[in-house]
């Protein structure tokens, strides 16, 4: 067989090398961490190994892929239109800007650009936790036009993370109000609590609210009294969530992630 090509891809924070036919169909993949080549058809073994020759290092095993778990079967049965996993950070804002771009000449920058940058920064920080067994969903839509910026699921539990762009501005928090710079205060903590509560209802599991402050030079917020049940973190503090554990087992993380990525899960909350 000729024309095989090797395509790198990332899955749950781990690199895989897929071996594909000219029409794009996969015939095998190489899992670097497990040092195993998974064959989808034994008749392609010799050609697959030839295609992967420059990538294979040390000892490795060859064989069929493992039997899918119930969680994996549910994910495979999910229609692409209902799968939220491909959503990028700020997906809803990206769509809004594409559909209704700001005027070319404008005195003030469109606030959506700052909000998008904040969600992208938080999303990148959370995506980096996947190598530690965490799973992240971005821009989860809720009925009524609301959405969860980021849903984090991992050993330390479930978190509804809202991103707020602050840059070098002063942030004052008087539960439930949040004031950024000279802007009018908004009941942001109430909104994040509401989103976390709706997520708890949809997933039948406790989801804790987090407010993430993003931007260059973001300082510690001025907090009169610690907000009730809401973590307020700077962007630089988000990696610290990886140290939390003892709440969910890996199988529970995968099961909740499979449930949360299905758009239909959120239709009745």
C-alpha positions in Angstrom: 0.0 0.0 0.0 1.3 3.5 -0.8 0.1 7.0 -0.1 -0.2 6.6 3.7 0.5 9.8 5.6 1.0 10.5 9.3 -1.1 13.3 10.9 -0.3 14.5 14.4 -3.2 15.3 16.7 -3.9 16.0 20.4 -6.4 14.1 22.5 -7.0 15.0 26.2 -3.6 16.7 26.3 -1.7 13.7 24.8 -0.2 13.5 21.3 -1.3 10.8 18.9 0.0 10.2 15.4 -2.7 9.0 13.0 -1.9 7.0 9.9 -4.4 7.9 7.2 -5.2 6.9 3.7 -5.3 9.4 0.8 -9.0 9.9 1.3 -8.5 10.8 5.0 -9.6 7.6 6.6 -7.5 6.4 9.5 -6.0 2.9 9.5 -4.0 3.2 12.7 -2.7 5.5 15.3 0.5 5.6 17.5 0.1 6.5 21.1 3.5 7.8 22.2 2.8 7.6 25.9 1.8 4.0 25.8 4.4 3.1 23.1 1.6 1.2 21.2 0.5 1.2 17.6 -3.2 0.6 17.4 -4.2 -1.1 14.1 -7.7 -0.8 12.7 -7.0 -3.6 10.2 -4.3 -6.2 10.4 -3.8 -6.2 6.6 -2.2 -2.7 6.9 0.4 -3.6 9.6 3.5 -3.6 7.5 2.6 -0.4 5.6 1.7 1.4 8.8 5.0 0.5 10.5 6.9 1.7 7.4 5.0 5.0 7.5 5.7 5.4 11.3 9.3 4.3 11.0 10.8 7.7 11.7 8.5 8.3 14.7 8.9 5.0 16.5 11.5 5.1 19.3 12.5 2.3 21.7 10.3 -0.7 22.3 6.7 -0.6 21.2 3.7 -3.0 20.9 1.3 -3.5 17.9 -2.3 -4.6 18.2 -5.9 -3.6 17.8 -7.3 -0.7 19.8 -8.8 -1.4 23.2 -12.5 -2.1 23.6 -14.3 1.2 24.0 -15.7 2.0 27.5 -19.4 2.9 27.9 -18.3 6.6 28.1 -16.4 6.3 24.8 -19.3 4.6 23.2 -21.6 7.4 24.3 -19.2 10.0 22.9 -19.0 8.1 19.6 -22.8 8.1 19.3 -23.0 11.9 19.9 -24.0 13.9 16.8 -21.4 16.5 15.9 -24.0 19.3 16.1 -24.6 18.3 19.7 -21.0 18.0 20.7 -19.7 21.0 22.7 -16.1 19.7 23.0 -14.8 21.4 19.8 -15.9 24.8 21.1 -13.0 27.2 21.4 -12.6 29.7 24.3 -15.0 32.6 23.6 -16.7 30.6 20.8 -20.0 32.6 21.2 -18.1 35.9 21.1 -16.2 34.8 17.9 -19.5 34.1 16.2 -21.0 37.4 17.4 -18.0 39.3 16.0 -18.2 37.4 12.7 -21.9 38.1 12.3 -21.9 41.7 13.5 -18.4 43.1 13.2 -17.7 46.6 14.7 -17.4 49.6 12.4 -14.0 50.1 10.9 -13.8 53.6 12.4 -14.8 53.7 16.0 -13.7 55.9 18.8 -13.9 53.2 21.4 -12.8 49.6 21.0 -15.6 47.0 20.9 -16.0 45.6 24.4 -16.4 42.1 22.8 -12.7 42.1 21.8 -11.6 42.6 25.5 -14.0 39.9 26.7 -12.8 37.5 24.0 -9.2 38.1 24.9 -10.1 37.4 28.6 -11.8 34.1 27.7 -9.0 33.0 25.5 -6.4 33.7 28.2 -8.4 31.8 30.8 -9.2 29.0 28.3 -5.5 28.5 27.5 -4.6 28.3 31.2 -7.3 25.7 31.9 -6.5 23.7 28.8 -3.0 23.3 30.2 -4.5 21.3 33.1 -5.6 18.5 30.8 -2.3 16.6 31.2 -3.2 16.3 34.9 -6.4 14.5 34.3 -8.7 17.6 34.0 -11.2 18.2 31.2 -12.4 21.6 30.0 -15.4 22.7 28.0 -15.7 26.3 26.7 -18.6 28.6 25.9 -21.3 26.2 27.2 -24.7 27.6 26.0 -27.6 27.8 28.5 -31.3 28.5 27.7 -32.2 32.2 27.6 -28.9 33.3 26.0 -26.7 32.8 29.0 -23.5 30.7 28.8 -20.8 29.3 31.0 -17.4 30.7 29.9 -15.5 27.6 31.0 -16.5 24.4 32.7 -13.6 22.6 34.4 -14.0 18.9 35.5 -11.2 17.1 37.2 -9.9 15.3 40.3 -10.7 18.4 42.4 -14.3 18.5 41.3 -16.3 20.7 39.0 -15.8 24.5 38.5 -17.8 27.1 36.6 -15.2 29.7 35.6 -16.1 33.2 34.5 -13.5 35.4 32.8 -13.2 39.1 33.5 -10.8 41.4 31.7 -9.3 44.0 34.1 -5.7 44.8 32.8 -4.2 47.3 35.3 -7.6 48.5 36.6 -8.6 48.4 40.2 -11.1 45.8 41.0 -13.5 46.2 44.0 -15.7 43.4 45.2 -18.6 43.9 47.5 -20.6 40.7 47.2 -22.5 40.4 44.8 -21.2 43.5 43.1 -17.9 43.8 41.1 -16.5 47.1 40.0 -13.7 47.4 37.5 -12.0 50.8 37.3 -14.5 53.6 36.9 -17.2 51.5 35.4 -20.5 51.0 37.1 -20.7 48.0 39.5 -22.4 44.9 38.2 -23.8 41.9 40.1 -21.2 39.5 38.5 -20.9 37.2 41.5 -24.7 36.6 41.4 -24.5 35.7 37.7 -21.6 33.2 38.3 -23.4 31.6 41.2 -26.5 31.2 39.0 -24.5 29.6 36.2 -22.9 27.2 38.6 -26.2 26.3 40.1 -27.7 25.6 36.7 -24.7 23.4 35.9 -25.1 21.6 39.2 -28.7 20.9 38.2 -27.8 19.6 34.7 -25.0 17.4 35.9 -26.5 16.3 39.3 -23.1 17.2 40.9 -21.8 20.1 42.8 -20.3 22.8 40.6 -18.4 25.6 42.3 -18.2 29.1 40.9 -14.9 30.8 40.1 -14.2 34.4 38.9 -10.9 34.7 37.0 -9.4 38.1 36.5 -7.2 38.4 33.4 -5.0 41.0 31.8 -1.4 42.3 32.1 -0.7 43.7 35.5 -3.9 42.4 37.1 -3.5 43.0 40.8 -5.2 41.4 43.8 -8.8 42.6 44.0 -10.0 44.9 46.8 -12.3 42.6 48.7 -14.3 44.0 51.6 -15.4 40.6 52.9 -14.6 37.2 51.3 -17.4 36.4 48.8 -19.6 33.6 49.8 -18.7 30.3 48.0 -17.0 32.1 45.0 -13.3 31.8 44.4 -11.7 34.9 43.0 -8.5 34.1 41.2 -6.0 36.0 39.0 -5.1 34.4 35.7 -1.7 33.5 37.1 -3.4 31.6 40.0 -5.4 29.2 37.7 -2.7 26.5 37.4 -3.0 26.1 41.2 -6.4 24.4 40.6 -4.4 21.4 39.4 -3.2 20.7 43.0 -6.8 20.1 44.1 -7.8 16.4 44.3 -9.6 13.8 46.2 -13.1 14.5 44.9 -13.5 12.7 41.6 -12.0 9.5 40.3 -10.7 9.4 36.6 -13.8 7.3 35.6 -16.1 9.9 37.2 -14.3 12.8 35.4 -14.7 11.1 32.0 -18.4 10.3 32.7 -19.2 13.8 33.7 -17.3 15.2 30.8 -19.2 13.0 28.4 -22.5 14.2 29.9 -21.5 17.9 29.9 -20.3 17.9 26.3 -23.7 16.9 25.0 -25.7 20.1 24.1 -28.9 18.4 25.0 -27.8 18.1 28.7 -28.3 21.9 29.0 -31.7 22.3 27.4 -33.8 22.1 30.5 -31.8 24.1 33.1 
